[in-house]
Amino acid sequence: MVAAHVALFVTAGWPRRPRNIPVAVEVGALAGLAAAECLRLSVIHTLGQSWNVTAHVSPATQVITSGPYRWLRHPNYTAVALEFVCLPVAVGAIQEAVWLSIADAMVLWPRIRAEEALLDRLPGYREAFHGVPRFVPRRGRRTQKPESDSQSRGVSFPKPQ
């Protein structure tokens, strides 16, 4: 993971011949990069002290269904994927964006599977995120509030009558 990020930033900062990319593409890539950073900050804010850079899930972790987790199971990985596409494109490194995105996917795939296996052990996780997309939000799809006491930040929801 670290090597992929180092390659990303080296690619973005490496001097290269000017590549003529349309201004609209450059602006779009910068907007995507800004969106990725906003999404990451939202994840960090939502998770609070539970946020970490490792695939670590404490047994005391509470299921969070607010913030970007209303629409995605893994919004932080969505932000990372956006970075790997948008940063190289913003500097005209289109081909590198493709290769770096493939490398990122190869690194993240086993990590996400391992993290989901850990999250599945948390009470209420499967119920809360049943049918919620991993990375790309779908219109109208949000997490489900568990029918029993929620694990989300200790908030209890009334049982349906």
Secondary structure, DSSP 8 states (H G I E B T S, - for coil): -HHHHHHHHHHHHS--------HHHHHHHHHHHHHHHHHHHHHHHHHGGG--SSS---TT-----SGGGGT-S-HHHHHHHHHHHHHHHHTT-HHHHHHHHHHHHHHHHHHHHHHHHHHTTSTTHHHHHTT--SSS--TT------SSS--STT-------
